[in-house]
Amino acid sequence: MEVTVITEDQIDLLLADLLERYGYDFTGYSRASLKRRIHRLYSIDKILSFAEFRFKIANDPIYFKRFVEQITVNVTEMFRDPTFFKTLRNEVLPKLGTYPLIRIWIAGCSTGEEAYSICILLQELNLLHKSLVYATDLNPAVLEKAAQGMFGLSQMKQYSENYILSGGSKDFSSYYTAKYSLAKFNDDLRRKIIFSTHNLVSDRSFNEFQLILCRNVLIYFDRDLQHKVIGLFDDSLEELGYLALGSKETLEFSNVSKRYRRLPNDKIWRKMS
């Protein structure tokens, strides 16, 4: 069977459909990554023609949901990059302890592992009781999973190792209850997380935060969209607040970089007054 190649013009048509029909703007996403993921879905689902593919996405809500799941990137784990979490534990979160209410935004939270990791840090620093973690993502399906607070029990060994490397000293299993093949995280963590859909491309700032985390999302955007999203974070961050990005991401090229000072050894910047 001959593999159909989707042309640039066809991708343009598809992106225009998504924007008009659903308000999802993928035009600023890295073209190479987007094209690769569209091709992969098209091949896996054995769609007979591009016209049929386009029609299904525009008119079948269930298939559109599948399309968004496949196009957006959902790779995460608890305490991923333990040295980063150690910096949060030792340097960043203690400085936020003087606030009467600590507001944290995790943008592009995927299935929620990072949100639960942050809550564990807050609890161990005795800050969870006065904190709210806003965890947002474009993809409603991953948010549904995140809100359940259940992850594969087989992953707990890796997560426990990450936790210890990040400076954790408690028994990691005290934070969850094993249920068959799943680990259900404690309700006192879940109650402090607000999961909601938010589109970094088109939605506005919705609060003021002392800490914003958006790790390994900007790498999938083109430079113009990166500028726009960093501007959104700047609008959403209080003075002396912190912005954390992924290991391959930076503020250096942005219009707001002069107002920020980077912490040594991590992709964390503090907004200066």
N, C-alpha and C positions, 0 to 999 in steps of 0.2 A: 504493500500500500504506500503510495507516494505521500510524503509529508508536506502538508500545505504550509507555505511561508506567509505569515501575516505581514503585510506591507506597512510602512510608516503612515501612509495615508489612511489605511484601515484603523490603525491604532488611534490616529487623530479623531476619526469618526466615533470610535468607541469611547474615548475620553470625553468628547462633546456630549454623547448620550448620557454618560454617568453624571455629568455636571447638570445637564438640563433636567433629567428624570429624577435624580436622587439628591442633587446638591453636593455630590462628592467630587472634589477637584483633585485629580491625580496628575494634572498637567505639570506641576512643579517637581514631581518625583524623578529620581534618576532614571533616565530613559532606558539605559542598558538593563538595569535591574527589573524595571517594569516590563519591558519587552520580553525578557527571559521568563518571567513568571506567567505572563499571558500565554506565551507559547507552550509552557509546560502544562497549564490547565487545559488548553485547547487540545493538546495531544492526549493527555490522560483521559479526558471525557469523550474522545473520539468524535468530536463534532464534525458533521459532514461538510459544512460550509461556513465561511465567516458570517454570511448573512444570518444563518441559523443561530450562531454563537451570539451575535449582536442582538437578535430578537429575544433570545432566552434571557439574557442579562437585563434587557430593558423591560420585559413583561412578566418574568417569573420571579417573584420575591424570594422564593426558596433558593433558586439558582443564583440570584444576585448576592444573597447572603454567603453562598459558597464562594462566589467570585471574590468578595471582599476578604474572606478568610484566607484564600490562597494568595492574594496579591499583597496583603499586608504581612509584615514579618513578625513572627511571634516566637522568638527564641529568648528564653530567660531561665534563671534558676535562683534559688535563695542564696543570699550572700555571695552573689557572683562578683568576682574580683575582690577577694577578702581584704586586701590592703586598702581598697577604697572604703569599705565598711569600717575598717579600723580607724581611718581618719575621721569618718562621721562620728564614731563612738568617742574618740579621744579629743577631737578638736572642734568639730562643728556643732554637734547637738548640745554639748555642755554650755556653749556660748548662748544658746537659745533658751537655756533654763530660766533666765530672768524674766522672760515674757509671761504675761498672765495666760495667754493662749498661743500655742505654737501651731501654725498652719503650714502644712507641707503639701506640695503638689507633685505627684508622680505622673508625668505626661508620657503617654505611650506605655501604659502599665502592663499590657498584654494580659497574661493569665494570673497576675497578682502576686507572684513570688516576691518581687521587690517590696511591695507594700507591706506584706507580712514581716519581711526581714526588718524593715524600718520600725515597725511596731514592737518587735522584740527588743531592738536597741533602746527604744523609748522606755519600754517597761523596765529594762535593766538599769536605766539611768534615772528611774523614778520620775519620768516625765510623761508617761502615757496618759495619765489621768487628766492632763491639761493640753492634750494634743488632738488635732484632727488631721487625718491623712486623706487628701483628695486624690483618688487614683482614676485617671481617665484614659480612654482609648477610642480610636475611631471605630473599632470592630465590636459590635454588640455581643457577638458570640463568645469572645474571650472574656468579656466582662461578666457574663453569666457564670462562666466557670470560676472566675476569680472570686465572685461573691459567695460561692459555696465554701471556699477555704479548704478544699480537699485536693490533695496531690498524691501521686503514686507513692506507695510505701517503699517501693524499690529505689526511689530517689533520695530517701532520707539519709542514707549513709553518706552520699556526696554532700548533701546540704549540711549535715552535722559536721563534716570535715571543714567545709567553708566557714561555718559558724565559729568553730574553734580557732581557725586561722585568722578570723576577723577580730579576735579578742574575747570571744565568748567563753565563759567558764562554767556555765550550768549544764545540766543534763538536757541536751536538745530535745529529747523525747518528752520532756515535761510540758512542751508547748503544743503537743498534739495528742490525739487519741487514735489508736490504730483501729480501723474498721475494715475487716477483710483485706483487700489489697490497697486500701486508701489510708492516708493520714489526714484526719480532720483537725484543723488548727483551732485553738481555743477561742471561744466566743468573746472573751475580753479583748482579744486582738481585733477580731472582726468588727466589733462595735465601733471602733475608732476609725474605720475606713469608710469613705463615701465613694462608691464606684459609680461612674457616670460616663456617658459618651461625650466626647469633645473632639472636634476636628481642628487640628492645629492650623490647617490651611485656611479655613474660613471663619471659625468661631473666635469670639473676642475674649479678652481677659474676664474672669468671673469672680476674682477675689484678690486680696493682697496676701502674699506669702513670705515667710522667713527663709524657706528652703524650697527650691525647685529642682527636681531630678528629671532629666530627659536624656537617657543614656542609650546610645546606638540607635537613634531615630533619625537625626539630622543627616547621617551618612547616606540615607536613601533619598534625600532631597537635593535638587540642584541649588546652585549658589544663591540665586534670587530668593528662593523659598526659605533657605537657611537664614538669610538676612531678615525676612519677614517674621519668622518664628522666634528668632532671638529678640527681635523688637517686642514681640508679644510677651516673652519672658521678662524682659526689662520692665515693661509696663506693669507686670504682675508681681514684681519683687520689691519688697520694702528695702529702704536703705539699710546697709549692713547685713542684708540677707545674703544667702549663698545660692549659686547656680552650679549644678553638677552635670557634666556632659560625659559622653562615652570616650573611650581611650583614643579613638581616631578622630575626635571632634574638637573644635576649638572656637574660642571667641575672638581670636587675634585679628581676624580679617574684618570684623563687624564694626558698625558705626558706633557701638556703645562700649567698645573695648577699653577706652581710656578711663571709663568710670569703674573699672573692675580690677582687682588685684588677685592674681592666681596664687593658690596655696602651693607650696613646694611639693613636687612628686605626684600630684593628683590633678585630674581635670576638674577642679573645683575652683570657682572664682567667687570673691566676696565683693558685693556692690558697695562702693565707698561713698561717704556722704559728701 
